[in-house]
């Protein structure tokens, strides 16, 4: 496993028990030896599940199966089972058969209908999933289910991740506590076109499924859909959120709950960027003054995804000309003579030319930090957007060149 990212959080958070949810892990040997690679989450009756998924045209059999199930209302419980090491993508009918076999086996083990079993697979593309290794562990998994098992589940879903990712929040609603906790995996192949990577969020709040789905979709657009590591959208990206209702507290359209969930999702999204393969810089790209919010996001992503910008960041070279290039190529409206650029609070360029006050040594000093803010004003309107990314280093090349070795 690669060394822990220098951008990793100092500590793994203490995750609360989410009433109505239990977790277990196992070593199935799908690809990795001597480490957990399967996790099972079992949700009590009354739980509702919402989700968003990759829109890749080559999405995996697991994603397609989850998409077919996610819109159903049900008073029954549910199960989520995830394996790492093999994505079960681009595996044709065999992939569909693996999903069906896992769902049927989990259903038999738990007493749930197969329609309430959600699966995810992450890892190498194009290799058949040895699903029998997973189903052989179901008795062990079922017997080990525990309300305290979410932290271990975060570790079991890792692939090239250098640290497990989790976030949590608690609010009071009419004097009663409501808890949210989420885990995620993701390090490379990160350019979401829906949600991103694999993310699982749990709350003991009570909320109708349709309202939960609307909330997850709305907040996803502001968090996971605005991060990028390498501009590559995964075949397996899945975000599932379960509300068990165990607290008895209804949070339908509750502003405090919405804010708390946003905070959890943004925290997890940022952790994925901080674990970007080979990353040494956490970069915030904020674009303002665009003709529309959509144009601002287009500009921001063009900057964040540019290999030239990302390698300049890695080399600690404040090459603002590459940002000008990225804005110009994005396809969104821009005017060279109205553009301004700041590195943090330092004005670098304005009105189509380098600022008189700018000194190259100031930019070079700023780029030596681990946290970089690139602020660009297009000068055309009120549109704005923020995207989070990382630098592109030799470490990224090494990890991905050796990935299947």
Beta strands, then each sheet from edge to edge (+ up, - down):
strand 1: 21-26
strand 2: 38-43
strand 3: 48-53
strand 4: 78-86
strand 5: 117-124
strand 6: 165-173
strand 7: 176-185
strand 8: 198-203
strand 9: 238-243
strand 10: 282-290
strand 11: 340-343
strand 12: 346-350
strand 13: 353-354
strand 14: 371-377
strand 15: 383-390
sheet 1: 1+ 2- 4+ 5+
sheet 2: 3+ 9- 8- 7+ 6-
sheet 3: 13+ 12- 11+ 14- 10- 15+
end
